[in-house]
Amino acid sequence: MINKVGQIMLYVNNQDEAMGFWTEKVGFSVISEENNGEMRWIEIAPTKGAETSIVLHNMELVAKMSPELNFGTPSLMFFSENFDELYTDLSNKNIKVGEIVNMPSGRVFNFADNEENYFAVMEKK
């Protein structure tokens, strides 16, 4: 049901410095930059048409919002074309899943593995 890795969420201490590193030194492009007033996220990728991108998140802010997350490694954001079916399937398998949240770019929920590592799934608009 998961058909590709969509985004890798990278939690950084300084989003502007991280964006500068990835764009100026590594050669990535900024795909989008959004700010809903409470949270800012910057999507970068090796090329504009890349299937997988990296989203730079403010680690301190995310830690306050989701203290259960493990910040030692990036979180994975999976995309699904069968979002509701996947949500039900994971729930029925007694996998810990979060609530479905409506974001500007689509609906999202998270789920945890047996080591409490959290992953996210998005149905893009």
N, CA and C atoms as a LAMMPS dump frame, in Angstrom:
ITEM: TIMESTEP
0
ITEM: NUMBER OF ATOMS
375
ITEM: BOX BOUNDS ff ff ff
-5.0000000000000000e+02 5.0000000000000000e+02
-5.0000000000000000e+02 5.0000000000000000e+02
-5.0000000000000000e+02 5.0000000000000000e+02
ITEM: ATOMS id mol type element x y z
1 1 1 N 0.81 -1.209 0
2 1 2 C 0 0 0
3 1 3 C 0.845 1.26 0
4 2 1 N 2.03 1.227 0.628
5 2 2 C 2.929 2.374 0.518
6 2 3 C 3.632 2.242 -0.816
7 3 1 N 3.577 3.311 -1.629
8 3 2 C 4.114 3.203 -2.97
9 3 3 C 5.427 3.943 -3.198
10 4 1 N 5.899 4.744 -2.233
11 4 2 C 7.217 5.359 -2.353
12 4 3 C 7.554 6.109 -1.07
13 5 1 N 8.84 6.357 -0.873
14 5 2 C 9.276 7.233 0.209
15 5 3 C 9.127 8.645 -0.328
16 6 1 N 8.311 9.441 0.33
17 6 2 C 8.022 10.774 -0.166
18 6 3 C 8.957 11.835 0.365
19 7 1 N 9.148 11.851 1.68
20 7 2 C 9.979 12.877 2.29
21 7 3 C 10.753 12.282 3.458
22 8 1 N 11.916 12.838 3.685
23 8 2 C 12.697 12.545 4.876
24 8 3 C 12.662 13.814 5.705
25 9 1 N 12.183 13.701 6.935
26 9 2 C 12.077 14.869 7.797
27 9 3 C 13.351 14.968 8.634
28 10 1 N 14.078 16.04 8.454
29 10 2 C 15.341 16.251 9.129
30 10 3 C 15.154 17.36 10.165
31 11 1 N 15.416 17.036 11.425
32 11 2 C 15.226 17.993 12.519
33 11 3 C 16.543 18.703 12.777
34 12 1 N 16.522 20.023 12.627
35 12 2 C 17.743 20.819 12.709
36 12 3 C 17.601 21.92 13.764
37 13 1 N 18.738 22.386 14.251
38 13 2 C 18.741 23.46 15.244
39 13 3 C 18.522 24.823 14.603
40 14 1 N 18.983 25.005 13.37
41 14 2 C 18.845 26.288 12.686
42 14 3 C 18.443 26.015 11.235
43 15 1 N 17.191 26.271 10.914
44 15 2 C 16.672 25.969 9.576
45 15 3 C 17.375 26.773 8.479
46 16 1 N 17.668 28.034 8.75
47 16 2 C 18.304 28.861 7.724
48 16 3 C 19.714 28.362 7.411
49 17 1 N 20.482 28.018 8.453
50 17 2 C 21.824 27.483 8.236
51 17 3 C 21.765 26.144 7.512
52 18 1 N 20.815 25.297 7.898
53 18 2 C 20.675 23.994 7.25
54 18 3 C 20.295 24.167 5.778
55 19 1 N 19.37 25.086 5.506
56 19 2 C 18.973 25.339 4.123
57 19 3 C 20.174 25.834 3.324
58 20 1 N 20.96 26.715 3.914
59 20 2 C 22.158 27.207 3.235
60 20 3 C 23.147 26.094 2.934
61 21 1 N 23.341 25.208 3.885
62 21 2 C 24.244 24.082 3.67
63 21 3 C 23.778 23.231 2.496
64 22 1 N 22.513 22.803 2.538
65 22 2 C 21.998 21.896 1.516
66 22 3 C 21.911 22.549 0.14
67 23 1 N 21.577 23.841 0.086
68 23 2 C 21.421 24.483 -1.224
69 23 3 C 22.744 25.041 -1.744
70 24 1 N 23.485 25.726 -0.894
71 24 2 C 24.711 26.38 -1.353
72 24 3 C 25.884 25.42 -1.461
73 25 1 N 25.982 24.463 -0.549
74 25 2 C 27.135 23.558 -0.546
75 25 3 C 26.862 22.229 -1.238
76 26 1 N 25.68 21.691 -1.068
77 26 2 C 25.373 20.376 -1.638
78 26 3 C 24.709 20.511 -3.002
79 27 1 N 24.092 21.648 -3.26
80 27 2 C 23.493 21.881 -4.57
81 27 3 C 22.029 21.501 -4.694
82 28 1 N 21.356 21.278 -3.563
83 28 2 C 19.922 20.989 -3.595
84 28 3 C 19.167 22.268 -3.946
85 29 1 N 17.909 22.109 -4.33
86 29 2 C 17.028 23.243 -4.613
87 29 3 C 15.935 23.308 -3.559
88 30 1 N 15.467 24.515 -3.262
89 30 2 C 14.308 24.676 -2.386
90 30 3 C 13.073 24.408 -3.235
91 31 1 N 12.298 23.414 -2.833
92 31 2 C 11.076 23.049 -3.551
93 31 3 C 9.91 23.886 -3.046
94 32 1 N 9.84 24.045 -1.715
95 32 2 C 8.798 24.888 -1.133
96 32 3 C 9.234 25.319 0.262
97 33 1 N 8.672 26.412 0.684
98 33 2 C 8.898 26.899 2.043
99 33 3 C 7.55 27.38 2.549
100 34 1 N 7.117 26.799 3.665
101 34 2 C 5.806 27.143 4.201
102 34 3 C 5.934 27.534 5.665
103 35 1 N 5.024 28.401 6.081
104 35 2 C 5 28.849 7.466
105 35 3 C 3.542 29.115 7.813
106 36 1 N 3.02 28.368 8.782
107 36 2 C 1.618 28.562 9.17
108 36 3 C 1.497 29.465 10.397
109 37 1 N 2.577 30.175 10.734
110 37 2 C 2.57 31.061 11.884
111 37 3 C 3.116 30.397 13.127
112 38 1 N 2.837 29.123 13.269
113 38 2 C 3.328 28.359 14.417
114 38 3 C 4.552 27.536 14.038
115 39 1 N 4.548 27.024 12.814
116 39 2 C 5.604 26.131 12.388
117 39 3 C 6.044 26.471 10.975
118 40 1 N 7.34 26.352 10.731
119 40 2 C 7.914 26.609 9.41
120 40 3 C 8.585 25.334 8.934
121 41 1 N 8.39 24.99 7.67
122 41 2 C 9.093 23.848 7.114
123 41 3 C 9.587 24.201 5.736
124 42 1 N 10.789 23.675 5.42
125 42 2 C 11.463 23.977 4.165
126 42 3 C 11.714 22.648 3.46
127 43 1 N 11.165 22.506 2.264
128 43 2 C 11.347 21.274 1.499
129 43 3 C 12.451 21.495 0.474
130 44 1 N 13.442 20.597 0.496
131 44 2 C 14.561 20.667 -0.432
132 44 3 C 14.708 19.32 -1.13
133 45 1 N 15.329 19.332 -2.304
134 45 2 C 15.552 18.096 -3.054
135 45 3 C 16.74 18.291 -3.98
136 46 1 N 17.313 17.177 -4.43
137 46 2 C 18.456 17.288 -5.342
138 46 3 C 18.094 17.977 -6.658
139 47 1 N 16.871 17.781 -7.128
140 47 2 C 16.388 18.444 -8.342
141 47 3 C 14.905 18.749 -8.158
142 48 1 N 14.381 19.648 -8.935
143 48 2 C 12.965 20.033 -8.812
144 48 3 C 12.022 18.854 -9.045
145 49 1 N 12.374 17.896 -9.887
146 49 2 C 11.486 16.789 -10.178
147 49 3 C 11.751 15.529 -9.355
148 50 1 N 12.584 15.612 -8.327
149 50 2 C 12.935 14.433 -7.534
150 50 3 C 11.706 13.837 -6.857
151 51 1 N 11.651 12.517 -6.78
152 51 2 C 10.512 11.849 -6.153
153 51 3 C 10.583 11.894 -4.631
154 52 1 N 11.79 11.995 -4.078
155 52 2 C 11.964 12.045 -2.627
156 52 3 C 12.62 13.367 -2.266
157 53 1 N 12.133 14 -1.216
158 53 2 C 12.693 15.277 -0.782
159 53 3 C 12.999 15.224 0.712
160 54 1 N 13.696 16.233 1.179
161 54 2 C 14.01 16.394 2.6
162 54 3 C 13.272 17.626 3.092
163 55 1 N 12.63 17.51 4.25
164 55 2 C 11.963 18.659 4.853
165 55 3 C 12.733 19.029 6.118
166 56 1 N 13.171 20.277 6.18
167 56 2 C 13.918 20.774 7.333
168 56 3 C 12.933 21.334 8.352
169 57 1 N 12.937 20.76 9.54
170 57 2 C 12.055 21.177 10.626
171 57 3 C 12.878 21.721 11.785
172 58 1 N 12.302 22.644 12.522
173 58 2 C 12.927 23.187 13.724
174 58 3 C 12.839 22.14 14.833
175 59 1 N 13.993 21.576 15.225
176 59 2 C 14.021 20.495 16.199
177 59 3 C 13.413 20.905 17.545
178 60 1 N 13.742 22.075 18.031
179 60 2 C 13.245 22.515 19.337
180 60 3 C 11.721 22.621 19.345
181 61 1 N 11.157 23.206 18.305
182 61 2 C 9.702 23.355 18.22
183 61 3 C 9.013 21.993 18.104
184 62 1 N 9.541 21.117 17.254
185 62 2 C 8.947 19.794 17.085
186 62 3 C 9.052 18.998 18.38
187 63 1 N 10.161 19.135 19.099
188 63 2 C 10.339 18.418 20.373
189 63 3 C 9.296 18.847 21.401
190 64 1 N 8.929 20.117 21.384
191 64 2 C 7.888 20.598 22.302
192 64 3 C 6.523 20.048 21.908
193 65 1 N 6.266 19.96 20.593
194 65 2 C 4.976 19.485 20.1
195 65 3 C 4.844 17.96 20.195
196 66 1 N 5.961 17.243 19.998
197 66 2 C 5.942 15.77 19.973
198 66 3 C 7.142 15.229 20.744
199 67 1 N 7.094 15.294 22.074
200 67 2 C 8.253 14.866 22.87
201 67 3 C 8.583 13.381 22.737
202 68 1 N 7.678 12.587 22.189
203 68 2 C 7.923 11.152 22.043
204 68 3 C 8.83 10.812 20.858
205 69 1 N 9.094 11.766 19.975
206 69 2 C 9.901 11.486 18.796
207 69 3 C 11.364 11.271 19.147
208 70 1 N 12.002 10.382 18.404
209 70 2 C 13.433 10.131 18.531
210 70 3 C 14.126 11.027 17.512
211 71 1 N 14.921 11.958 17.976
212 71 2 C 15.565 12.912 17.082
213 71 3 C 16.956 12.463 16.646
214 72 1 N 17.346 11.24 17.021
215 72 2 C 18.641 10.72 16.631
216 72 3 C 18.727 10.404 15.151
217 73 1 N 17.616 10.111 14.526
218 73 2 C 17.594 9.799 13.098
219 73 3 C 16.411 10.542 12.476
220 74 1 N 16.473 10.792 11.166
221 74 2 C 15.341 11.455 10.524
222 74 3 C 14.089 10.585 10.56
223 75 1 N 12.941 11.214 10.583
224 75 2 C 11.682 10.496 10.452
225 75 3 C 11.409 10.298 8.97
226 76 1 N 10.702 9.245 8.645
227 76 2 C 10.334 9.003 7.255
228 76 3 C 8.882 9.394 7.034
229 77 1 N 8.626 10.065 5.933
230 77 2 C 7.274 10.408 5.52
231 77 3 C 6.971 9.583 4.287
232 78 1 N 6.027 8.677 4.408
233 78 2 C 5.606 7.863 3.286
234 78 3 C 4.388 8.504 2.639
235 79 1 N 4.25 8.344 1.334
236 79 2 C 3.062 8.787 0.623
237 79 3 C 2.234 7.553 0.298
238 80 1 N 0.922 7.695 0.348
239 80 2 C 0.04 6.58 0.03
240 80 3 C -1.136 7.062 -0.793
241 81 1 N -1.476 6.282 -1.794
242 81 2 C -2.664 6.574 -2.598
243 81 3 C -3.885 5.869 -2.017
244 82 1 N -3.676 4.995 -1.034
245 82 2 C -4.753 4.274 -0.35
246 82 3 C -4.711 4.642 1.134
247 83 1 N -4.745 5.918 1.411
248 83 2 C -4.532 6.47 2.745
249 83 3 C -5.462 5.875 3.801
250 84 1 N -6.765 5.943 3.564
251 84 2 C -7.73 5.447 4.555
252 84 3 C -7.601 3.94 4.748
253 85 1 N -7.384 3.213 3.668
254 85 2 C -7.219 1.759 3.746
255 85 3 C -5.962 1.407 4.549
256 86 1 N -4.886 2.136 4.314
257 86 2 C -3.642 1.896 5.053
258 86 3 C -3.826 2.204 6.532
259 87 1 N -4.481 3.307 6.844
260 87 2 C -4.736 3.676 8.237
261 87 3 C -5.511 2.567 8.956
262 88 1 N -6.56 2.078 8.318
263 88 2 C -7.371 1.004 8.898
264 88 3 C -6.557 -0.274 9.043
265 89 1 N -5.783 -0.603 8.013
266 89 2 C -4.974 -1.819 8.035
267 89 3 C -3.955 -1.786 9.177
268 90 1 N -3.24 -0.688 9.332
269 90 2 C -2.26 -0.579 10.418
270 90 3 C -2.943 -0.645 11.778
271 91 1 N -4.07 0.028 11.915
272 91 2 C -4.824 0.002 13.179
273 91 3 C -5.282 -1.406 13.507
274 92 1 N -5.777 -2.135 12.507
275 92 2 C -6.257 -3.502 12.718
276 92 3 C -5.139 -4.464 13.086
277 93 1 N -3.904 -4.102 12.776
278 93 2 C -2.753 -4.941 13.113
279 93 3 C -2.163 -4.566 14.472
280 94 1 N -2.932 -3.8 15.248
281 94 2 C -2.511 -3.351 16.581
282 94 3 C -1.21 -2.557 16.558
283 95 1 N -1.018 -1.798 15.486
284 95 2 C 0.107 -0.885 15.402
285 95 3 C -0.354 0.446 15.969
286 96 1 N 0.49 1.053 16.773
287 96 2 C 0.155 2.345 17.37
288 96 3 C 0.098 3.405 16.271
289 97 1 N -1.092 3.966 16.036
290 97 2 C -1.266 5.008 15.023
291 97 3 C -1.839 6.266 15.672
292 98 1 N -1.446 7.408 15.144
293 98 2 C -1.964 8.672 15.636
294 98 3 C -3.219 9.069 14.886
295 99 1 N -3.777 10.164 15.294
296 99 2 C -4.971 10.684 14.632
297 99 3 C -4.625 11.213 13.247
298 100 1 N -5.604 11.206 12.369
299 100 2 C -5.439 11.81 11.045
300 100 3 C -5.54 13.325 11.214
301 101 1 N -4.552 14.027 10.667
302 101 2 C -4.476 15.478 10.796
303 101 3 C -4.525 16.092 9.401
304 102 1 N -5.313 17.136 9.231
305 102 2 C -5.379 17.869 7.974
306 102 3 C -4.324 18.957 7.975
307 103 1 N -3.413 18.895 7.004
308 103 2 C -2.346 19.878 6.842
309 103 3 C -2.599 20.626 5.536
310 104 1 N -1.936 21.749 5.316
311 104 2 C -2.132 22.476 4.056
312 104 3 C -1.816 21.627 2.826
313 105 1 N -0.872 20.7 2.951
314 105 2 C -0.477 19.907 1.782
315 105 3 C -1.181 18.559 1.691
316 106 1 N -2.013 18.204 2.684
317 106 2 C -2.742 16.933 2.638
318 106 3 C -2.999 16.371 4.022
319 107 1 N -3.607 15.189 4.05
320 107 2 C -3.878 14.529 5.332
321 107 3 C -2.674 13.689 5.751
322 108 1 N -2.432 13.63 7.065
323 108 2 C -1.258 12.944 7.614
324 108 3 C -1.645 12.181 8.871
325 109 1 N -1.008 11.038 9.094
326 109 2 C -1.045 10.361 10.383
327 109 3 C 0.324 9.746 10.629
328 110 1 N 0.612 9.438 11.895
329 110 2 C 1.874 8.777 12.186
330 110 3 C 1.615 7.403 12.78
331 111 1 N 2.648 6.579 12.741
332 111 2 C 2.585 5.265 13.363
333 111 3 C 3.953 4.937 13.928
334 112 1 N 3.965 4.04 14.904
335 112 2 C 5.215 3.696 15.59
336 112 3 C 5.565 2.238 15.353
337 113 1 N 6.876 1.973 15.281
338 113 2 C 7.314 0.588 15.196
339 113 3 C 7.466 0.026 16.611
340 114 1 N 7.982 -1.187 16.718
341 114 2 C 8.074 -1.823 18.028
342 114 3 C 9.12 -1.197 18.936
343 115 1 N 9.959 -0.309 18.421
344 115 2 C 10.943 0.403 19.239
345 115 3 C 10.529 1.847 19.499
346 116 1 N 9.264 2.152 19.192
347 116 2 C 8.706 3.498 19.369
348 116 3 C 9.328 4.541 18.441
349 117 1 N 9.845 4.091 17.293
350 117 2 C 10.259 5.028 16.253
351 117 3 C 9.005 5.411 15.472
352 118 1 N 8.822 6.686 15.261
353 118 2 C 7.61 7.178 14.602
354 118 3 C 7.863 7.464 13.133
355 119 1 N 6.888 7.112 12.312
356 119 2 C 6.909 7.362 10.875
357 119 3 C 5.6 8.041 10.517
358 120 1 N 5.6 8.768 9.42
359 120 2 C 4.398 9.479 9.011
360 120 3 C 3.959 9.015 7.629
361 121 1 N 2.659 9.129 7.385
362 121 2 C 2.07 8.801 6.085
363 121 3 C 1.229 9.995 5.649
364 122 1 N 1.387 10.381 4.391
365 122 2 C 0.622 11.52 3.874
366 122 3 C -0.128 11.142 2.61
367 123 1 N -1.332 11.665 2.538
368 123 2 C -2.112 11.629 1.304
369 123 3 C -2.05 13.053 0.756
370 124 1 N -1.216 13.255 -0.236
371 124 2 C -1.015 14.609 -0.771
372 124 3 C -2.239 15.071 -1.526
373 125 1 N -2.519 16.377 -1.413
374 125 2 C -3.634 16.989 -2.152
375 125 3 C -3.292 17.052 -3.616
